[in-house]
């Protein structure tokens, strides 16, 4: 018969044994050390300089000094000496809140239950057959291991749904993901029953569409996102909307106009339409075949005004109802001289007249010419003054002045006389006229 128990190796008392208390106390000492085993360290190899009664160490390999020869045993300081216990597979020991199990070779962390293919997990709440992972908490944290972290939502086919659903009182209000296609979309709902696609992106082209995006190049729905090319903004020429009748344009934007009788002249135009309301509309047009020519007009709430050219510096000057419609400055010449015409109505004409004789003796010892005149290279209007104001001078050193008769002058000067202090057989007269062309 063995004198120790099979599992814990506790000593048995023999029949008629003397000093039975010694055997009993040894058994109690071993039980006190083994039951609810708490250790100071795992894998210890060097005994401490001092220890408290009942302190235990789970020894590793290579123990030295008083622990030499007791590798993988439990060393307990008891009654002033070391008590060594040989653990068996399955013994459990704790270090603080860390629990380990002896596996025959060392103290290891216990195996966790099998967490694969669980029917569901509920954290703070209960899972069900649809929501197999359910969490009730103020927040859920997913952080990185390494450089980053991904949350993956997979679906079986393009026509299925892979999305994030946002609810109010368990009723859907917003959803984003790939819903019914491989394009990414965002849907919203006021009641969980009726849904509208606010914004979506085509999987092949990445182009946006949906109720929040312009549905066409001329979609003027308030509040929608403007795409590149809508109303010609940022797009190519072919993407610019066309308008056969500029009078019917209702939405602000850029347009192409070809051969419309409404335009200032035949040919193609780029047109910008600005609209704030029926009585606050304006159009600016550029000819495609005549770089630099630009026209504008406005709408007074009833009709469109005439087109006014406003950006040309040099070119034909024109007006409509007293409002300039052409270039800023017009310069020209003909057989009657040169002229400069300004958009504000000012006009200046010049002419060099040759072959003038100032040889007829006059009263006071002066000499005079015969009647001379000048047809203007461009016509004046009477306006607020009596036609053009005329100045003239004789080029000869003896020349004195040129007398111009009083009267309204719009197209010519007649019966003027040149004077000189000596007889001049052949000289020149320089004419200058200043007035208004409208």
C-alpha positions in Angstrom: 0.0 0.0 0.0 1.3 3.5 -0.9 2.0 5.9 1.9 0.8 8.9 -0.2 -2.3 9.9 -2.1 -2.4 9.3 -5.8 -3.0 12.9 -7.1 -1.7 15.4 -4.5 0.8 13.1 -2.9 -0.5 13.8 0.6 1.0 11.5 3.4 -1.2 8.9 4.9 -1.2 8.2 8.7 -0.3 4.7 9.5 -2.2 2.6 12.0 -1.0 3.1 15.6 1.3 5.7 14.3 3.1 7.8 16.9 3.0 11.6 16.5 0.2 11.5 14.1 0.1 15.3 14.1 3.3 15.5 12.1 1.8 13.6 9.2 -1.4 15.5 9.4 0.3 18.8 9.5 2.4 17.9 6.4 -0.7 17.0 4.5 -2.3 20.3 5.5 0.8 22.2 4.6 0.7 20.7 1.1 -3.0 21.3 0.7 -2.6 25.0 1.8 0.0 25.4 -0.9 -1.8 23.6 -3.7 -5.4 24.7 -3.4 -6.1 28.1 -5.0 -2.4 28.2 -6.1 -1.1 31.8 -6.3 2.5 32.3 -7.5 4.8 35.3 -7.3 6.3 34.5 -10.8 6.2 32.0 -13.6 9.4 30.6 -15.0 11.5 31.6 -12.0 15.1 30.2 -11.7 16.8 32.1 -8.8 15.5 32.0 -5.2 14.7 35.3 -3.6 16.9 36.7 -0.8 13.9 36.6 1.5 10.4 35.3 1.3 7.1 35.3 3.2 5.5 32.2 4.5 3.2 30.7 1.9 4.8 32.6 -1.1 5.2 30.3 -4.1 7.2 30.4 -7.4 6.5 28.4 -10.5 10.0 27.3 -11.5 11.3 27.2 -15.1 14.3 25.4 -16.5 17.8 26.0 -15.1 16.9 26.6 -11.5 19.9 27.3 -9.2 21.0 27.5 -5.6 18.3 26.1 -3.3 16.1 25.5 -6.3 18.7 23.4 -8.2 17.3 20.1 -9.4 13.7 21.2 -9.0 13.0 22.5 -12.6 9.3 22.8 -13.5 8.2 22.3 -9.8 6.5 24.8 -7.5 8.7 26.1 -4.7 6.8 27.2 -1.6 8.5 29.0 1.4 7.0 27.2 4.4 8.1 27.1 8.1 11.5 28.5 7.3 12.4 26.2 4.4 11.5 25.4 0.8 8.6 23.0 0.1 8.7 21.6 -3.5 5.5 20.4 -5.3 5.6 18.5 -8.5 2.6 19.8 -10.6 0.6 17.5 -12.7 -0.9 18.3 -16.1 -4.0 20.5 -15.6 -2.9 22.3 -12.4 -3.9 25.9 -12.5 -2.0 28.9 -11.0 -2.7 32.6 -11.0 -0.4 35.6 -11.0 -2.7 38.5 -10.1 -5.5 38.2 -12.6 -3.4 36.1 -15.1 -4.4 32.5 -15.1 -2.1 29.7 -16.4 -2.4 25.9 -16.7 0.5 23.4 -16.4 0.7 21.3 -19.6 3.5 19.0 -18.6 6.2 21.2 -20.1 5.4 24.6 -18.6 2.8 27.0 -17.4 0.7 28.2 -20.4 -2.3 30.4 -21.0 -5.5 28.3 -21.1 -7.1 27.5 -24.4 -10.1 29.7 -25.2 -13.4 28.1 -26.3 -13.8 27.6 -30.0 -15.0 31.0 -31.5 -15.4 29.8 -35.1 -18.8 29.5 -36.7 -20.7 30.9 -33.7 -24.4 31.2 -34.2 -24.2 34.8 -33.0 -22.7 37.3 -30.6 -24.6 39.9 -28.6 -22.6 42.6 -26.7 -24.8 44.5 -24.3 -27.8 43.2 -26.2 -29.2 40.0 -27.9 -28.4 38.9 -31.4 -30.9 37.3 -33.7 -30.9 35.2 -36.9 -30.5 38.4 -39.1 -28.4 40.5 -36.9 -25.9 37.8 -35.8 -23.6 40.4 -34.4 -25.4 42.9 -32.2 -23.7 45.7 -30.1 -25.4 48.1 -27.7 -22.9 50.7 -26.6 -22.1 54.4 -26.9 -19.5 53.7 -29.6 -17.7 50.9 -31.4 -14.0 51.2 -32.1 -12.1 49.6 -34.9 -8.4 50.5 -34.9 -5.4 49.6 -36.9 -2.9 46.9 -36.6 0.0 48.1 -38.6 -0.6 51.0 -41.0 -4.3 51.0 -41.4 -7.7 49.3 -41.0 -10.5 48.3 -43.4 -14.1 47.5 -42.8 -15.3 45.1 -45.6 -18.9 44.6 -46.6 -19.3 41.9 -49.3 -22.2 40.9 -51.5 -22.8 37.9 -53.8 -23.8 39.7 -57.0 -24.1 43.2 -58.5 -27.9 43.2 -58.1 -27.6 42.5 -54.3 -26.9 45.1 -51.6 -23.8 45.9 -49.6 -24.4 49.0 -47.6 -24.5 50.9 -44.3 -28.1 51.7 -43.1 -28.8 54.6 -40.8 -32.1 54.4 -38.8 -34.3 56.5 -36.5 -36.4 54.4 -34.1 -35.6 51.4 -36.2 -36.9 53.1 -39.4 -34.4 53.7 -42.2 -33.5 57.3 -43.0 -30.2 57.1 -45.0 -28.3 54.3 -46.8 -25.0 54.3 -48.6 -23.2 51.6 -50.5 -23.6 49.5 -53.6 -27.4 49.0 -53.8 -28.7 47.0 -56.7 -25.6 47.6 -58.8 -21.8 48.1 -58.5 -22.2 51.9 -58.5 -21.8 53.6 -55.2 -24.9 55.6 -54.1 -26.4 57.5 -51.2 -30.2 57.2 -50.6 -32.4 59.1 -48.1 -35.9 58.6 -46.9 -38.3 60.7 -44.8 -40.3 57.8 -43.5 -38.4 54.5 -44.1 -40.7 53.6 -46.9 -40.1 56.0 -49.8 -36.5 56.4 -50.9 -34.7 58.8 -53.2 -31.1 58.5 -54.6 -29.5 61.7 -53.5 -26.1 61.0 -55.1 -24.6 58.1 -57.0 -21.5 57.3 -59.0 -21.4 55.1 -62.1 -19.0 52.2 -61.5 -17.5 52.3 -65.0 -17.2 56.1 -65.5 -17.2 57.5 -62.0 -19.6 60.1 -63.2 -22.2 61.3 -60.6 -25.9 61.2 -61.0 -29.0 61.2 -58.8 -31.6 63.6 -57.5 -29.0 66.0 -56.2 -27.1 66.3 -59.5 -28.1 68.1 -62.7 -29.9 65.6 -64.9 -28.9 67.3 -68.2 -26.8 70.0 -69.6 -29.7 72.5 -69.1 -31.2 71.2 -65.9 -32.0 74.4 -63.9 -33.6 72.7 -60.8 -32.7 74.8 -57.8 -30.2 73.3 -55.3 -28.8 70.6 -57.6 -25.1 70.1 -58.0 -23.7 71.5 -61.2 -21.6 69.1 -63.2 -18.7 70.0 -65.5 -20.3 70.7 -68.9 -23.7 71.8 -67.6 -24.5 75.1 -69.3 -21.1 75.0 -70.9 -19.2 75.5 -67.7 -15.8 73.7 -67.8 -16.9 71.5 -70.7 -15.7 71.2 -74.3 -17.3 73.1 -77.2 -19.4 70.0 -78.1 -20.7 69.8 -74.5 -22.0 73.4 -74.5 -25.9 73.5 -74.8 -27.3 74.8 -78.1 -30.0 77.5 -78.3 -31.6 78.1 -81.7 -33.6 81.0 -80.3 -31.7 83.1 -77.7 -35.0 84.8 -76.8 -36.3 81.6 -75.2 -33.3 80.8 -73.0 -34.5 80.7 -69.3 -31.5 79.4 -67.3 -28.2 81.1 -66.6 -25.3 79.5 -68.4 -23.3 79.3 -71.6 -24.8 78.3 -74.9 -24.0 77.9 -78.6 -26.1 79.8 -81.2 -25.9 79.0 -84.9 -27.5 81.1 -87.6 -30.2 82.7 -85.6 -31.9 85.8 -86.9 -32.0 87.2 -83.4 -28.2 87.6 -83.3 -26.4 90.8 -84.4 -25.3 89.1 -87.7 -25.2 85.7 -89.4 -22.8 83.1 -88.2 -22.1 81.2 -85.0 -21.9 82.7 -81.5 -20.9 81.8 -78.0 -23.5 83.2 -75.7 -23.7 83.8 -71.9 -27.1 84.2 -70.4 -27.5 85.8 -67.0 -30.9 85.7 -65.3 -32.1 86.7 -61.9 -35.8 87.1 -62.8 -38.0 87.9 -65.8 -37.1 91.6 -65.6 -33.4 91.0 -64.8 -31.8 89.3 -67.7 -28.7 90.0 -69.8 -26.9 88.3 -72.6 -23.4 88.6 -73.8 -22.4 87.1 -77.2 -19.0 86.5 -78.9 -18.8 85.7 -82.6 -17.0 82.4 -83.3 -15.6 83.6 -86.6 -14.6 87.1 -85.7 -12.3 87.1 -82.7 -12.7 90.1 -80.4 -16.2 91.1 -81.5 -18.5 91.0 -78.5 -22.1 92.1 -78.1 -24.5 92.6 -75.2 -28.2 93.2 -74.7 -30.7 93.3 -71.8 -34.3 92.4 -71.1 -36.6 95.0 -69.4 -39.3 92.6 -68.4 -41.1 92.9 -71.7 -38.7 92.8 -74.6 -35.0 92.5 -75.4 -33.0 95.6 -76.3 -31.0 95.7 -79.4 -27.5 94.2 -79.5 -24.7 96.6 -78.6 -21.1 95.9 -79.5 -19.0 97.0 -76.6 -15.5 95.5 -76.5 -13.9 96.5 -79.9 -11.4 99.4 -79.5 -11.0 100.1 -83.2 -13.7 99.5 -85.7 -17.0 100.9 -87.0 -18.6 103.2 -84.4 -22.4 103.0 -84.3 -25.3 103.9 -82.1 -28.9 103.1 -81.5 -31.2 105.6 -79.8 -28.2 107.6 -78.7 -26.5 104.5 -77.1 -23.2 103.3 -78.7 -23.4 99.9 -80.2 -20.1 99.6 -82.1 -16.4 100.1 -81.4 -14.9 102.7 -79.2 -12.8 104.5 -81.8 -13.3 104.6 -85.7 -10.7 106.0 -87.9 -11.1 106.5 -91.7 -10.0 108.5 -94.7 -11.1 109.4 -98.3 -10.5 112.0 -100.9 -11.8 114.7 -98.5 -9.4 114.0 -95.7 -9.2 111.9 -92.5 -11.6 111.5 -89.6 -11.7 110.1 -86.1 -15.0 109.1 -84.6 -15.5 108.2 -80.9 -18.2 106.1 -79.3 -19.4 109.1 -77.2 -20.3 111.0 -80.3 -17.2 113.2 -80.8 -15.8 113.5 -84.3 -12.7 115.2 -85.6 -12.0 115.8 -89.3 -8.7 117.0 -91.0 -7.7 117.9 -94.6 -4.7 119.4 -96.4 -5.8 121.5 -99.3 -3.1 122.5 -101.9 -2.8 124.9 -104.8 -4.3 128.0 -103.0 -3.4 131.5 -104.3 -3.6 134.4 -101.9 -2.8 137.2 -104.3 -5.7 139.6 -104.6 -5.0 142.9 -102.9 -7.5 143.7 -100.2 -8.3 146.7 -98.0 -5.7 147.5 -95.4 -2.7 146.1 -97.5 -3.7 142.5 -97.0 -4.0 139.9 -99.7 -6.8 137.4 -100.0 -7.7 134.3 -101.9 -10.8 133.5 -103.9 -13.6 131.5 -102.3 -12.4 128.2 -101.0 -14.3 125.3 -99.5 -14.0 121.8 -98.0 -16.3 118.8 -98.0 -15.9 116.8 -94.8 -14.7 113.2 -95.0 -17.5 112.3 -92.6 -20.7 114.2 -91.8 -21.5 116.0 -88.5 -24.9 116.7 -86.9 -26.1 120.0 -85.7 -26.6 118.8 -82.1 -26.4 121.3 -79.3 -24.0 123.5 -81.4 -24.4 124.7 -84.9 -22.7 121.9 -86.7 -18.9 121.5 -86.7 -16.4 124.1 -85.3 -13.9 124.9 -88.1 -10.3 126.0 -87.8 -7.9 126.5 -90.7 -4.4 127.9 -91.3 -2.3 128.9 -94.3 1.0 127.1 -94.4 3.0 129.9 -96.1 5.0 132.1 -93.7 3.1 135.2 -94.9 -0.2 133.5 -94.3 -2.4 135.3 -91.7 -5.7 133.5 -91.3 -8.7 131.8 -92.9 -12.1 133.3 -92.5 -15.0 130.8 -92.4 -18.5 132.3 -92.9 -21.0 131.7 -90.0 -23.7 129.1 -90.5 -24.6 125.5 -89.8 -22.0 123.1 -91.1 -22.7 119.4 -91.3 -21.2 118.2 -94.6 -19.0 121.0 -95.9 -17.4 124.5 -95.6 -18.1 127.0 -98.5 -17.0 130.5 -99.4 -14.2 130.7 -97.0 -11.3 133.2 -97.6 -7.6 132.9 -96.8 -5.6 136.0 -96.0 -1.8 136.8 -96.1 0.4 139.9 -95.5 2.1 139.5 -98.9 1.0 138.0 -102.2 1.3 134.3 -102.2 1.0 132.5 -105.5 0.7 128.9 -104.3 0.2 127.7 -100.7 -1.7 125.1 -98.6 -4.6 125.4 -96.2 -4.9 122.9 -93.3 -8.5 122.3 -92.2 -9.7 121.1 -88.8 -13.3 120.4 -87.9 -14.6 119.3 -84.4 -18.1 118.3 -83.6 -20.4 115.4 -83.1 -21.5 112.6 -85.3 -24.7 111.9 -83.4 
